[in-house]
Amino acid sequence: MAKTQSERDAIDVLMEDHKRVQKLFKELDKVERDDAEVMRDLVETACVELQIHSMLEDELFYPAVRAQVADDDAHNQDLLNEAEVEHESVEELIAKLQDLEPDDPMYYAYFSVLAEYVKHHIKEEEKELFPEVKKMKALDLQQLAEDMRARREELLAEIDEAGVSEAENDSTSVETAGPDSPDTDPEEGEDEQEQLDISRTRH
């Protein structure tokens, strides 16, 4: 019988994230490379999922787990350190993808490497880290799951808000811009962009 939301712990939540991303990877394998619109939609959705997942782990899951790992527990310390480094690599690849168009020859190459990184990360977490975490009796995985679900909702709301703001700005630009309009400052809006990178992509 499937677990209800209240019964799912933090590991269940992260496993669900893994399944969503892997499903997107499989869908992308079936897409024709010259179908740029479908390719972009799936890649952007996958990137949003990955960035939210990384933030949930970096902000909540890893710190909670690390607090239960002894300083001399080299094995688990290494697993956590490697996971964080893998997140950095994933973020770099996502940033590269966001700067490219789907018809760029490197677009599919970057996504393929990203998918391989993520698959490796998922395998290590599910086969090595998660079993170790389940042994940590002092870690409240139910409460951690609630915190992660709440944080996910916050992040999704930020994405929606950023999307609405972007659409409004685009509409205003169309109405006010003309052939004699002065050039805009290329740095304008960078602070807002850096506040949440995932605002560049939407579900």
ZADREN-800146 format. One line per field, with one value per residue (C-alpha): residue number from 1; x negated, y negated, z negated. Coordinates in nm, 4 decimals, always signed. Example, Ala and Ser with C-alpha at 12.3 -4.5 7.8 and 13.67 -1.06 7.14 Angstrom:
2
nr: 1	2
c1: -1.2300	-1.3670
c2: +0.4500	+0.1060
c3: -0.7800	-0.7140
//
This chain:
203
nr: 1	2	3	4	5	6	7	8	9	10	11	12	13	14	15	16	17	18	19	20	21	22	23	24	25	26	27	28	29	30	31	32	33	34	35	36	37	38	39	40	41	42	43	44	45	46	47	48	49	50	51	52	53	54	55	56	57	58	59	60	61	62	63	64	65	66	67	68	69	70	71	72	73	74	75	76	77	78	79	80	81	82	83	84	85	86	87	88	89	90	91	92	93	94	95	96	97	98	99	100	101	102	103	104	105	106	107	108	109	110	111	112	113	114	115	116	117	118	119	120	121	122	123	124	125	126	127	128	129	130	131	132	133	134	135	136	137	138	139	140	141	142	143	144	145	146	147	148	149	150	151	152	153	154	155	156	157	158	159	160	161	162	163	164	165	166	167	168	169	170	171	172	173	174	175	176	177	178	179	180	181	182	183	184	185	186	187	188	189	190	191	192	193	194	195	196	197	198	199	200	201	202	203
c1: +0.0000	-0.1320	-0.2281	-0.0217	-0.1968	-0.2110	-0.3694	-0.6459	-0.9739	-1.2602	-1.4140	-1.0781	-1.0522	-1.3985	-1.3318	-1.0191	-1.2354	-1.4722	-1.1862	-1.0502	-1.3877	-1.4574	-1.1178	-1.2070	-1.5391	-1.3528	-1.1122	-1.4042	-1.5620	-1.2520	-1.2497	-1.3828	-1.6779	-1.5396	-1.2187	-1.3641	-1.0478	-0.9767	-1.3455	-1.3658	-1.0483	-1.1673	-1.5219	-1.3985	-1.1542	-1.4329	-1.6632	-1.3994	-1.3438	-1.7180	-1.7742	-1.4879	-1.6079	-1.9623	-1.8401	-1.6316	-1.9320	-2.1869	-1.9680	-1.7937	-1.8836	-2.2640	-2.3035	-2.0627	-2.2473	-2.5917	-2.4898	-2.4462	-2.7772	-3.0786	-3.3936	-3.5853	-3.3206	-3.5247	-3.2898	-2.9773	-3.1715	-3.3084	-2.9602	-2.8271	-3.1285	-3.1087	-2.7350	-2.7926	-3.0674	-2.8355	-2.5722	-2.8261	-2.9017	-2.5302	-2.4761	-2.7623	-2.6155	-2.2690	-2.4157	-2.5797	-2.2497	-2.0636	-2.3054	-2.2512	-1.9690	-1.8340	-1.9657	-2.3202	-2.5277	-2.6521	-2.3046	-2.2379	-2.5975	-2.5736	-2.2396	-2.3716	-2.6627	-2.4238	-2.2021	-2.5012	-2.6136	-2.2643	-2.2221	-2.5534	-2.4484	-2.1135	-2.2791	-2.5236	-2.2548	-2.0089	-2.2625	-2.5054	-2.3922	-2.0223	-2.0777	-2.3239	-2.0775	-1.8042	-2.0293	-2.0441	-1.7810	-1.8246	-1.7339	-1.3644	-1.3026	-0.9291	-0.9841	-1.2563	-1.0106	-0.7591	-1.0295	-1.1328	-0.7763	-0.7216	-1.0470	-0.9548	-0.6256	-0.8153	-1.0532	-0.7715	-0.5906	-0.9081	-0.9350	-0.5721	-0.6180	-0.9356	-0.7559	-0.4693	-0.7130	-0.9093	-0.5933	-0.4837	-0.8267	-0.8224	-0.4780	-0.5906	-0.9009	-0.6939	-0.4624	-0.7352	-1.0192	-1.0497	-1.3062	-1.4489	-1.4475	-1.7840	-1.9798	-1.9051	-2.1701	-2.2885	-2.3464	-1.9938	-1.8059	-2.1105	-2.0569	-1.7046	-1.8315	-2.0977	-1.8504	-1.7079	-1.8646	-1.5719	-1.3533	-1.5051	-1.3035	-0.9425	-0.7418
c2: +0.0000	-0.3446	-0.5726	-0.8833	-1.2194	-1.2269	-0.8797	-0.9652	-1.0542	-1.2671	-0.9794	-0.9022	-1.2678	-1.2627	-0.9294	-1.0792	-1.3634	-1.1076	-0.9265	-1.2498	-1.3446	-0.9956	-0.9964	-1.3264	-1.1796	-0.8896	-1.1278	-1.3281	-1.0131	-0.9791	-1.3394	-1.4231	-1.6593	-1.8949	-1.9401	-2.2417	-2.3506	-2.0127	-1.9663	-2.3031	-2.2446	-1.9080	-2.0251	-2.3336	-2.1271	-1.8812	-2.1679	-2.3191	-1.9814	-1.9331	-2.2796	-2.2488	-1.9022	-2.0313	-2.3201	-2.0893	-1.8654	-2.1454	-2.3559	-2.0855	-1.7218	-1.7269	-1.9574	-1.7404	-1.4241	-1.5765	-1.6757	-1.3032	-1.1939	-1.1704	-1.3579	-1.0315	-0.8617	-0.8975	-0.6881	-0.8962	-1.2224	-1.1267	-1.0401	-1.3804	-1.5679	-1.3874	-1.4572	-1.8288	-1.8374	-1.6561	-1.9256	-2.1922	-2.0109	-1.9790	-2.3517	-2.4389	-2.2217	-2.3701	-2.7201	-2.6211	-2.4852	-2.8009	-3.0037	-2.7883	-2.7464	-2.3981	-2.4223	-2.4731	-2.1568	-2.1611	-2.1757	-1.8023	-1.7256	-1.9309	-1.7753	-1.4229	-1.4859	-1.6405	-1.3316	-1.1024	-1.3086	-1.2983	-0.9236	-0.8611	-1.0917	-0.9136	-0.5720	-0.6714	-0.8298	-0.5424	-0.2608	-0.4122	-0.7309	-0.6635	-0.3226	-0.4897	-0.7694	-0.5186	-0.3861	-0.7295	-0.6873	-1.0419	-1.1932	-1.2809	-1.1960	-1.2682	-1.6250	-1.6697	-1.5596	-1.8227	-2.0912	-1.9855	-1.9871	-2.3354	-2.4609	-2.3102	-2.5028	-2.8239	-2.7678	-2.6887	-3.0052	-3.2062	-3.0576	-3.1439	-3.4980	-3.5437	-3.4175	-3.6633	-3.9520	-3.8558	-3.8420	-4.1833	-4.3303	-4.1851	-4.3352	-4.6770	-4.6649	-4.5922	-4.8839	-5.1401	-5.0377	-5.2061	-5.2533	-5.5594	-5.4086	-5.4291	-5.1118	-4.9353	-4.8713	-4.5101	-4.4791	-4.5888	-4.3225	-4.1042	-4.1242	-3.9876	-3.7154	-3.6043	-3.5886	-3.2625	-3.1040	-2.8697	-3.1657	-3.1302	-2.8151	-2.7263	-2.4098
c3: +0.0000	+0.0931	-0.1944	-0.2623	-0.2602	-0.6402	-0.6422	-0.3948	-0.5605	-0.4270	-0.2349	-0.0716	+0.0351	+0.1926	+0.3617	+0.5194	+0.6523	+0.8018	+0.9754	+1.1247	+1.2691	+1.4034	+1.5739	+1.7423	+1.8573	+2.0190	+2.1918	+2.3274	+2.4712	+2.6925	+2.8179	+3.1622	+3.1278	+3.3908	+3.1878	+3.0079	+2.8250	+2.6658	+2.5886	+2.4147	+2.2099	+2.0816	+2.0103	+1.8253	+1.6198	+1.5325	+1.4352	+1.2056	+1.0391	+0.9926	+0.8497	+0.6015	+0.5033	+0.4499	+0.2370	+0.0181	-0.0389	-0.0845	-0.3149	-0.5183	-0.4565	-0.4485	-0.7523	-0.9549	-0.8559	-0.9094	-1.2633	-1.3380	-1.1828	-1.4118	-1.3134	-1.2947	-1.0770	-0.7594	-0.5444	-0.6018	-0.6022	-0.2595	-0.1293	-0.2328	-0.0964	+0.2377	+0.2625	+0.2102	+0.4739	+0.7164	+0.6540	+0.7486	+1.0751	+1.1531	+1.0912	+1.3270	+1.6029	+1.5518	+1.5792	+1.9095	+2.0408	+1.9461	+2.1587	+2.4681	+2.7176	+2.8002	+3.1554	+3.0282	+3.0995	+2.7389	+2.5821	+2.6001	+2.5026	+2.1835	+2.0958	+2.1554	+1.9193	+1.6667	+1.6816	+1.6231	+1.3234	+1.1757	+1.2322	+1.0557	+0.7702	+0.7335	+0.7295	+0.4557	+0.2423	+0.2711	+0.2368	-0.0139	-0.1899	-0.2496	-0.4160	-0.6548	-0.7302	-0.8170	-1.0952	-1.2624	-1.5328	-1.6660	-1.3297	-1.2987	-0.9331	-0.9607	-1.0788	-0.8192	-0.5512	-0.6668	-0.6583	-0.3087	-0.1764	-0.3186	-0.1649	+0.1726	+0.1675	+0.0906	+0.3811	+0.6236	+0.5138	+0.5773	+0.9264	+1.0036	+0.8718	+1.0751	+1.3859	+1.3397	+1.2852	+1.5944	+1.8060	+1.6781	+1.7513	+2.1028	+2.1629	+2.0383	+2.2567	+2.5662	+2.4917	+2.4176	+2.6475	+2.9842	+3.2589	+3.0787	+2.7325	+2.5503	+2.4978	+2.1736	+1.9133	+1.9617	+1.5882	+1.5020	+1.3101	+1.2420	+0.8674	+0.9056	+1.1372	+0.8919	+0.6031	+0.7316	+1.0366	+1.0819	+1.1760	+1.5243	+1.5808	+1.5195	+1.4698
//
